[in-house]
Amino acid sequence: MTTRLVVRGTAEADITGAALWYEQRSPGLSAVFLRAVDVTLAEIPRVRCSSVTLPLSPGP
């Protein structure tokens, strides 16, 4: 079974805004940030299908 992850417009806009912020701080840093986002998003379907439980919010 294949799980498909959908990144909605608001989330995509947040990611784009963060990338622009990083790029303004240091040229090339947005590429590092976007690669990290891609790697993280690619892991979500795999983790979702495993027995790992992710917290909804950080603990105290």
PDB file as gemmi writes it, atoms N, CA and C in Angstrom:
CRYST1    1.000    1.000    1.000  90.00  90.00  90.00 P 1                      
ATOM      1  N   MET A   1       0.842  -1.177   0.000  1.00  0.00           N  
ATOM      2  CA  MET A   1       0.000   0.000   0.000  1.00  0.00           C  
ATOM      3  C   MET A   1       0.890   1.245   0.000  1.00  0.00           C  
ATOM      4  N   THR A   2       0.612   2.183  -0.886  1.00  0.00           N  
ATOM      5  CA  THR A   2       1.373   3.411  -0.983  1.00  0.00           C  
ATOM      6  C   THR A   2       0.624   4.532  -0.282  1.00  0.00           C  
ATOM      7  N   THR A   3       1.328   5.248   0.566  1.00  0.00           N  
ATOM      8  CA  THR A   3       0.748   6.397   1.247  1.00  0.00           C  
ATOM      9  C   THR A   3       1.202   7.648   0.528  1.00  0.00           C  
ATOM     10  N   ARG A   4       0.266   8.522   0.253  1.00  0.00           N  
ATOM     11  CA  ARG A   4       0.568   9.764  -0.448  1.00  0.00           C  
ATOM     12  C   ARG A   4       0.484  10.917   0.534  1.00  0.00           C  
ATOM     13  N   LEU A   5       1.480  11.764   0.543  1.00  0.00           N  
ATOM     14  CA  LEU A   5       1.515  12.932   1.407  1.00  0.00           C  
ATOM     15  C   LEU A   5       1.148  14.148   0.578  1.00  0.00           C  
ATOM     16  N   VAL A   6       0.203  14.924   1.061  1.00  0.00           N  
ATOM     17  CA  VAL A   6      -0.219  16.139   0.370  1.00  0.00           C  
ATOM     18  C   VAL A   6       0.217  17.337   1.203  1.00  0.00           C  
ATOM     19  N   VAL A   7       0.970  18.232   0.585  1.00  0.00           N  
ATOM     20  CA  VAL A   7       1.358  19.479   1.245  1.00  0.00           C  
ATOM     21  C   VAL A   7       0.420  20.556   0.734  1.00  0.00           C  
ATOM     22  N   ARG A   8      -0.408  21.052   1.602  1.00  0.00           N  
ATOM     23  CA  ARG A   8      -1.414  22.041   1.211  1.00  0.00           C  
ATOM     24  C   ARG A   8      -0.786  23.416   0.992  1.00  0.00           C  
ATOM     25  N   GLY A   9      -1.530  24.278   0.347  1.00  0.00           N  
ATOM     26  CA  GLY A   9      -1.044  25.600  -0.036  1.00  0.00           C  
ATOM     27  C   GLY A   9      -0.479  26.418   1.107  1.00  0.00           C  
ATOM     28  N   THR A  10      -1.146  26.400   2.255  1.00  0.00           N  
ATOM     29  CA  THR A  10      -0.672  27.176   3.396  1.00  0.00           C  
ATOM     30  C   THR A  10       0.681  26.668   3.874  1.00  0.00           C  
ATOM     31  N   ALA A  11       0.828  25.347   3.959  1.00  0.00           N  
ATOM     32  CA  ALA A  11       2.108  24.767   4.388  1.00  0.00           C  
ATOM     33  C   ALA A  11       3.194  25.068   3.361  1.00  0.00           C  
ATOM     34  N   GLU A  12       2.851  24.968   2.096  1.00  0.00           N  
ATOM     35  CA  GLU A  12       3.830  25.266   1.046  1.00  0.00           C  
ATOM     36  C   GLU A  12       4.270  26.728   1.122  1.00  0.00           C  
ATOM     37  N   ALA A  13       3.327  27.626   1.395  1.00  0.00           N  
ATOM     38  CA  ALA A  13       3.660  29.050   1.533  1.00  0.00           C  
ATOM     39  C   ALA A  13       4.573  29.272   2.744  1.00  0.00           C  
ATOM     40  N   ASP A  14       4.317  28.564   3.838  1.00  0.00           N  
ATOM     41  CA  ASP A  14       5.179  28.670   5.026  1.00  0.00           C  
ATOM     42  C   ASP A  14       6.600  28.197   4.722  1.00  0.00           C  
ATOM     43  N   ILE A  15       6.699  27.088   4.002  1.00  0.00           N  
ATOM     44  CA  ILE A  15       8.015  26.545   3.635  1.00  0.00           C  
ATOM     45  C   ILE A  15       8.751  27.529   2.730  1.00  0.00           C  
ATOM     46  N   THR A  16       8.051  28.082   1.755  1.00  0.00           N  
ATOM     47  CA  THR A  16       8.655  29.053   0.845  1.00  0.00           C  
ATOM     48  C   THR A  16       9.116  30.295   1.600  1.00  0.00           C  
ATOM     49  N   GLY A  17       8.274  30.780   2.507  1.00  0.00           N  
ATOM     50  CA  GLY A  17       8.647  31.942   3.306  1.00  0.00           C  
ATOM     51  C   GLY A  17       9.865  31.691   4.163  1.00  0.00           C  
ATOM     52  N   ALA A  18       9.933  30.520   4.760  1.00  0.00           N  
ATOM     53  CA  ALA A  18      11.098  30.170   5.576  1.00  0.00           C  
ATOM     54  C   ALA A  18      12.348  30.069   4.708  1.00  0.00           C  
ATOM     55  N   ALA A  19      12.221  29.500   3.527  1.00  0.00           N  
ATOM     56  CA  ALA A  19      13.369  29.391   2.620  1.00  0.00           C  
ATOM     57  C   ALA A  19      13.881  30.775   2.229  1.00  0.00           C  
ATOM     58  N   LEU A  20      12.975  31.687   1.959  1.00  0.00           N  
ATOM     59  CA  LEU A  20      13.391  33.046   1.621  1.00  0.00           C  
ATOM     60  C   LEU A  20      14.094  33.714   2.801  1.00  0.00           C  
ATOM     61  N   TRP A  21      13.589  33.486   3.999  1.00  0.00           N  
ATOM     62  CA  TRP A  21      14.207  34.049   5.203  1.00  0.00           C  
ATOM     63  C   TRP A  21      15.631  33.523   5.361  1.00  0.00           C  
ATOM     64  N   TYR A  22      15.805  32.196   5.200  1.00  0.00           N  
ATOM     65  CA  TYR A  22      17.140  31.605   5.305  1.00  0.00           C  
ATOM     66  C   TYR A  22      18.076  32.161   4.233  1.00  0.00           C  
ATOM     67  N   GLU A  23      17.575  32.320   3.028  1.00  0.00           N  
ATOM     68  CA  GLU A  23      18.403  32.817   1.932  1.00  0.00           C  
ATOM     69  C   GLU A  23      18.860  34.250   2.197  1.00  0.00           C  
ATOM     70  N   GLN A  24      18.002  35.053   2.813  1.00  0.00           N  
ATOM     71  CA  GLN A  24      18.387  36.432   3.151  1.00  0.00           C  
ATOM     72  C   GLN A  24      19.481  36.452   4.220  1.00  0.00           C  
ATOM     73  N   ARG A  25      19.480  35.466   5.102  1.00  0.00           N  
ATOM     74  CA  ARG A  25      20.486  35.399   6.164  1.00  0.00           C  
ATOM     75  C   ARG A  25      21.830  34.945   5.627  1.00  0.00           C  
ATOM     76  N   SER A  26      21.805  33.990   4.705  1.00  0.00           N  
ATOM     77  CA  SER A  26      23.046  33.437   4.177  1.00  0.00           C  
ATOM     78  C   SER A  26      22.778  32.813   2.803  1.00  0.00           C  
ATOM     79  N   PRO A  27      23.348  33.377   1.734  1.00  0.00           N  
ATOM     80  CA  PRO A  27      23.122  32.825   0.401  1.00  0.00           C  
ATOM     81  C   PRO A  27      23.450  31.331   0.351  1.00  0.00           C  
ATOM     82  N   GLY A  28      22.517  30.576  -0.211  1.00  0.00           N  
ATOM     83  CA  GLY A  28      22.678  29.131  -0.326  1.00  0.00           C  
ATOM     84  C   GLY A  28      22.043  28.347   0.810  1.00  0.00           C  
ATOM     85  N   LEU A  29      21.737  29.027   1.912  1.00  0.00           N  
ATOM     86  CA  LEU A  29      21.163  28.328   3.062  1.00  0.00           C  
ATOM     87  C   LEU A  29      19.749  27.828   2.776  1.00  0.00           C  
ATOM     88  N   SER A  30      19.037  28.506   1.885  1.00  0.00           N  
ATOM     89  CA  SER A  30      17.686  28.043   1.550  1.00  0.00           C  
ATOM     90  C   SER A  30      17.725  26.661   0.899  1.00  0.00           C  
ATOM     91  N   ALA A  31      18.764  26.381   0.116  1.00  0.00           N  
ATOM     92  CA  ALA A  31      18.887  25.060  -0.524  1.00  0.00           C  
ATOM     93  C   ALA A  31      19.072  23.973   0.530  1.00  0.00           C  
ATOM     94  N   VAL A  32      19.845  24.284   1.564  1.00  0.00           N  
ATOM     95  CA  VAL A  32      20.053  23.329   2.655  1.00  0.00           C  
ATOM     96  C   VAL A  32      18.732  23.093   3.383  1.00  0.00           C  
ATOM     97  N   PHE A  33      18.011  24.176   3.659  1.00  0.00           N  
ATOM     98  CA  PHE A  33      16.719  24.078   4.332  1.00  0.00           C  
ATOM     99  C   PHE A  33      15.728  23.255   3.512  1.00  0.00           C  
ATOM    100  N   LEU A  34      15.608  23.568   2.223  1.00  0.00           N  
ATOM    101  CA  LEU A  34      14.641  22.856   1.379  1.00  0.00           C  
ATOM    102  C   LEU A  34      14.994  21.379   1.235  1.00  0.00           C  
ATOM    103  N   ARG A  35      16.268  21.061   1.205  1.00  0.00           N  
ATOM    104  CA  ARG A  35      16.676  19.645   1.156  1.00  0.00           C  
ATOM    105  C   ARG A  35      16.255  18.941   2.436  1.00  0.00           C  
ATOM    106  N   ALA A  36      16.422  19.605   3.576  1.00  0.00           N  
ATOM    107  CA  ALA A  36      16.004  19.024   4.855  1.00  0.00           C  
ATOM    108  C   ALA A  36      14.498  18.824   4.893  1.00  0.00           C  
ATOM    109  N   VAL A  37      13.748  19.762   4.345  1.00  0.00           N  
ATOM    110  CA  VAL A  37      12.286  19.615   4.275  1.00  0.00           C  
ATOM    111  C   VAL A  37      11.933  18.415   3.407  1.00  0.00           C  
ATOM    112  N   ASP A  38      12.567  18.295   2.242  1.00  0.00           N  
ATOM    113  CA  ASP A  38      12.291  17.165   1.342  1.00  0.00           C  
ATOM    114  C   ASP A  38      12.571  15.825   2.016  1.00  0.00           C  
ATOM    115  N   VAL A  39      13.709  15.728   2.689  1.00  0.00           N  
ATOM    116  CA  VAL A  39      14.071  14.483   3.371  1.00  0.00           C  
ATOM    117  C   VAL A  39      13.056  14.159   4.464  1.00  0.00           C  
ATOM    118  N   THR A  40      12.679  15.168   5.228  1.00  0.00           N  
ATOM    119  CA  THR A  40      11.719  14.971   6.317  1.00  0.00           C  
ATOM    120  C   THR A  40      10.353  14.556   5.782  1.00  0.00           C  
ATOM    121  N   LEU A  41       9.876  15.232   4.754  1.00  0.00           N  
ATOM    122  CA  LEU A  41       8.565  14.893   4.188  1.00  0.00           C  
ATOM    123  C   LEU A  41       8.564  13.493   3.582  1.00  0.00           C  
ATOM    124  N   ALA A  42       9.681  13.083   3.010  1.00  0.00           N  
ATOM    125  CA  ALA A  42       9.776  11.740   2.428  1.00  0.00           C  
ATOM    126  C   ALA A  42       9.682  10.657   3.502  1.00  0.00           C  
ATOM    127  N   GLU A  43      10.079  10.978   4.729  1.00  0.00           N  
ATOM    128  CA  GLU A  43      10.044  10.011   5.825  1.00  0.00           C  
ATOM    129  C   GLU A  43       8.656   9.846   6.438  1.00  0.00           C  
ATOM    130  N   ILE A  44       7.795  10.822   6.277  1.00  0.00           N  
ATOM    131  CA  ILE A  44       6.490  10.781   6.951  1.00  0.00           C  
ATOM    132  C   ILE A  44       5.676   9.539   6.583  1.00  0.00           C  
ATOM    133  N   PRO A  45       5.508   9.187   5.318  1.00  0.00           N  
ATOM    134  CA  PRO A  45       4.733   7.972   5.018  1.00  0.00           C  
ATOM    135  C   PRO A  45       5.352   6.710   5.622  1.00  0.00           C  
ATOM    136  N   ARG A  46       6.673   6.622   5.634  1.00  0.00           N  
ATOM    137  CA  ARG A  46       7.334   5.449   6.192  1.00  0.00           C  
ATOM    138  C   ARG A  46       7.106   5.368   7.700  1.00  0.00           C  
ATOM    139  N   VAL A  47       7.279   6.469   8.390  1.00  0.00           N  
ATOM    140  CA  VAL A  47       7.100   6.492   9.840  1.00  0.00           C  
ATOM    141  C   VAL A  47       5.636   6.278  10.198  1.00  0.00           C  
ATOM    142  N   ARG A  48       4.748   6.855   9.420  1.00  0.00           N  
ATOM    143  CA  ARG A  48       3.311   6.725   9.679  1.00  0.00           C  
ATOM    144  C   ARG A  48       2.877   5.266   9.640  1.00  0.00           C  
ATOM    145  N   CYS A  49       3.501   4.479   8.802  1.00  0.00           N  
ATOM    146  CA  CYS A  49       3.115   3.079   8.646  1.00  0.00           C  
ATOM    147  C   CYS A  49       3.844   2.161   9.621  1.00  0.00           C  
ATOM    148  N   SER A  50       4.763   2.706  10.397  1.00  0.00           N  
ATOM    149  CA  SER A  50       5.492   1.882  11.347  1.00  0.00           C  
ATOM    150  C   SER A  50       4.778   1.886  12.689  1.00  0.00           C  
ATOM    151  N   SER A  51       5.387   1.261  13.645  1.00  0.00           N  
ATOM    152  CA  SER A  51       4.773   1.201  14.972  1.00  0.00           C  
ATOM    153  C   SER A  51       5.188   2.372  15.851  1.00  0.00           C  
ATOM    154  N   VAL A  52       5.877   3.357  15.262  1.00  0.00           N  
ATOM    155  CA  VAL A  52       6.331   4.521  16.020  1.00  0.00           C  
ATOM    156  C   VAL A  52       5.148   5.459  16.243  1.00  0.00           C  
ATOM    157  N   THR A  53       5.027   5.946  17.467  1.00  0.00           N  
ATOM    158  CA  THR A  53       3.997   6.936  17.797  1.00  0.00           C  
ATOM    159  C   THR A  53       4.672   8.272  17.985  1.00  0.00           C  
ATOM    160  N   LEU A  54       4.234   9.261  17.233  1.00  0.00           N  
ATOM    161  CA  LEU A  54       4.797  10.598  17.324  1.00  0.00           C  
ATOM    162  C   LEU A  54       3.895  11.465  18.176  1.00  0.00           C  
ATOM    163  N   PRO A  55       4.469  12.266  19.087  1.00  0.00           N  
ATOM    164  CA  PRO A  55       3.643  13.137  19.915  1.00  0.00           C  
ATOM    165  C   PRO A  55       3.043  14.270  19.073  1.00  0.00           C  
ATOM    166  N   LEU A  56       1.873  14.724  19.486  1.00  0.00           N  
ATOM    167  CA  LEU A  56       1.241  15.832  18.785  1.00  0.00           C  
ATOM    168  C   LEU A  56       1.900  17.155  19.116  1.00  0.00           C  
ATOM    169  N   SER A  57       2.454  17.263  20.288  1.00  0.00           N  
ATOM    170  CA  SER A  57       3.151  18.481  20.687  1.00  0.00           C  
ATOM    171  C   SER A  57       4.293  18.096  21.610  1.00  0.00           C  
ATOM    172  N   PRO A  58       5.313  18.968  21.670  1.00  0.00           N  
ATOM    173  CA  PRO A  58       6.432  18.653  22.554  1.00  0.00           C  
ATOM    174  C   PRO A  58       6.001  18.626  24.012  1.00  0.00           C  
ATOM    175  N   GLY A  59       6.657  17.795  24.757  1.00  0.00           N  
ATOM    176  CA  GLY A  59       6.361  17.707  26.185  1.00  0.00           C  
ATOM    177  C   GLY A  59       6.984  18.853  26.954  1.00  0.00           C  
ATOM    178  N   PRO A  60       6.723  18.904  28.238  1.00  0.00           N  
ATOM    179  CA  PRO A  60       7.265  20.002  29.056  1.00  0.00           C  
ATOM    180  C   PRO A  60       8.770  19.993  29.161  1.00  0.00           C  
TER     181      PRO A  60                                                      
END                                                                             
